[in-house]
Amino acid sequence: MLKIEINRTLPGFKLDIALSVNGEVLGILGPSGSGKTMTLLCIAGLIQPDSGFIQLNDRVLFDSSKKLNLQPKDRNVGFVFQNYALFPHLSAGNNIAYGIRRQPRDEVNRRVQLLIENMGLNGLQNRYPSELSAGQQQRVAVARALAPEPDILLLDEPFSALDSLTKEQLEMQILDLRQFYKGHIILVTHDLAEAYRLSSRIAVYDAGKIAQCDLKEKLISSPANRTVARITRFRNFMDGVITGITDKQICVTVPDLDTALIVAVNGYRNLSINQSITIGIRSEHIQAVQGPGQNTLQGTLSSTVENLASINCFFDLKTNKDNCYRLESAFTRGTESTFSNGLNYYLHLPPEQIVIITK
Amino acid sequence: MNDYLSPLWISLKTVLATTAITFVLGIAAARWISRYTGKLKPVIDGIFILPLVLPPTVVGFGLLLFMGKHGWGGKFLALFHTSIVFSWPATVISAAVMAFPLMYMTTRGAFEQVDVNIENAARTLGAGEWKVLYSVTLPLAWPGVLAGTILSFARALGEFGATLMIAGNIPGKTATIPVAIYFDIVDGNMKQANILMIIVIGIALTSLALLAYLKRPKARSRGLVVNPVPSDILAAGKKRDISS
């Protein structure tokens, strides 16, 4: 179990987070400059927090109240740097062997050989980093970090420098890693899909704070606030007021659109009549329907963008203000012919797909 | 007086001792300042580089004041009933002070070029600061460290002004080649000056050739896969060769 509670203040930036990881893969997701990498550097002891504590299993790595700060070399933390930071003057095999200490030569060779096999690096141990592809370099970096048998493995945007095909293969390898590495893993990324595929829990960072930390399914289905909703790809937000609550439904009036929408109740508590809230819906959950009905809005198609798997349509909804509200929707490919710019369409917002954001 | 072996011998002793001292002190100072983050950094940096921009005679005069009977250094040495002014160690001190900035500046530049993540990777893999220095920083900064060593060697070999001020021209004791050449010419001893001049040119050319040889590009470090050989110089030099 890794438990951290740290503070670090820099000019114009404050990191203030509390996290715990227990035998799982925790994804840290957030935009650039939100403190993701700084958190990893603090855990590894490469930078020192201003205050707080860090505990890894039964060892306290850092405790500002006791002025305790273990050196990076004594922390037993595996770190895979974003640029891999391999030793360019050592072969792949010697890179991996670097961190194996106080072991007889046979044992070192055995462990290096095992890691080379596990990471699919057979035949590459005598190559130098400059002679390896980016994907191979990344695997050497992971093998090197695992060689001292660390209690936790920290991966700092390990896939950001790779093409999408290599990236997919290496993601599989990270998933396979769980078969022989039983420690905790923290994965830092700015890619939601990557975090979702690889981790079981995700912590969303926003400007040095944790906006939400939850099981990934929960994070996707019920974002705690607008920041998390935006990072988890909710594209449509509307401000509204709750005007009715029943066992199964919540009625939300959206004043700007002069309309009321029905939201299915799934686990919302502490909501009350007349409470101001924001509702959000993903673009892929909006349906085009034939005529008016419940939760159905009328909009004029203003533009379309063709994606690989979907066609994204932007509809202008009429509002009672001067400006218009733009709704983004994503429809499956093959339906393009039914859409043409300038025409009016009926758009259905399914009650079970709308989320209520209270903050 | 046609003894040219004595200045050559004194110069070689002085230059080797100076190079060894500046090598260690230059690396230590460069390592320290490249990781030091205090406010005094530019001041300390300036003091380290100062001998390079001052006239050698000024440095020599300063050393003379410091090391002389009434200077702090001289008083400290007097406690041990010794004095170094106008003795052989003075040639080393003056040359070391003059050569130090070149070693320091070149090494510092080379250290700062080393990716801090690579050093940090070594730390997370259990390496202490000494191991980081000799197993990562120095090998990666080696071309720069080597260039600094050769430069300070050359500077020490050519040192004249500061040496003359603090060590003087005592034949067979403190008269290095540059000092000896000057006084040979003053005395009209042209033959002796010519021989010493040829010797100095020989040493200079040899050290430049050595530098070019040690800095020659290697296919591996350039990332060119010409013919992957299992063990090259680098791998053979390591303690653990896991390729076998």
Interface residues (C-beta under 8 A of the other chain):
Chain A: A44 G45 L46 Q71 P72 K73 D74 R75 N76 V77 G78 F79 F81 Q82 N83 A85 L86 F87 P88 H89 L90 S91 G93 N94 A97 Y98 G99 R101 R105 V108 N109 V112 Q125 N126 R127 Y128 S130 E131 R144 A145 A147 P148
Chain B: D115 N117 I118 N120 A121 A122 R123 T124 L125 G126 A127 G128 S135 V136 P139 L140 R220 S221 R222 G223 V225 P228 P230 S231 L234 A235 K238 R240 D241 I242 S243
